[in-house]
Amino acid sequence: MIYRNMKLSDHEAVMALWGTCNGLSLRDADSRQSTGKYLQRNPGLSFVAQDKTGIVGTLMAGHDGRRGYIQHLAVTPELRGKGVGDKLVELCLDALKLEGIVKSHVHVLADNSSGRAFWLNRGWIHRAEIEMYSFVNSANQNA
């Protein structure tokens, strides 16, 4: 398995993987253009796992200068439970720490039971006292 930084040229393969993952919500913000802006704004913080078949795992991350934000941890179903996700998280947290970011957050959809279990089983704390509110400043509600 090769672990490396995500590149914009990975976008098509990454989207194909994400399409196979239940519990991962794709929006217009996952377009090639938006992904390119995200990778440019957060260099060295997003990773892929690649084997002889292609990209089999992803994790994207960024930060606001204080907190890290992890998104789209995805591993092909055949490789789940084999340490690929753990390695991607380790790489991401190490890269964030080099940026001075020691606390990170991840959003998990309420109906994604495997995602919730993954994070809880690794010592991440569920924050029941926090609610998230979103506002779309566009006519496109899939932003």
ZIBEL-V348007 format. One record per backbone hydrogen bond with DSSP energy under -0.5 kcal/mol. CO is the residue of the C=O (numbers start at 1). NH is the residue of the N-H. Records with the same first field share a line. If there is no record, write none. Layout:
BEGIN
CO->NH ; NH
END
This chain:
BEGIN
2->50
4->48
7->10
8->11
10->14
11->15
12->16
13->17
14->18
15->19
17->20
18->21
20->22
21->24
23->25
24->26
27->30
28->31
31->35
32->36
33->37
34->38
35->39
36->40
37->41
38->42
40->43
42->45
46->6
47->59
48->4
49->56 ; 57
50->2
51->54
54->51
56->76
57->49
58->74
59->47
60->71
62->69
67->64
68->105
69->62
70->107
71->60
72->74
74->58
76->79 ; 80
77->80
79->82 ; 84
83->87
84->88
85->89
86->90
87->91
88->92
89->93
90->94
91->95
92->96
93->97
94->98
95->99
96->99 ; 101
97->100
100->102
103->68
105->70
109->112
111->113
112->116
113->117
114->118
115->119
116->120
117->121
119->122 ; 124
120->123
126->128
127->130
135->137
136->138
139->141
140->143
142->28
END
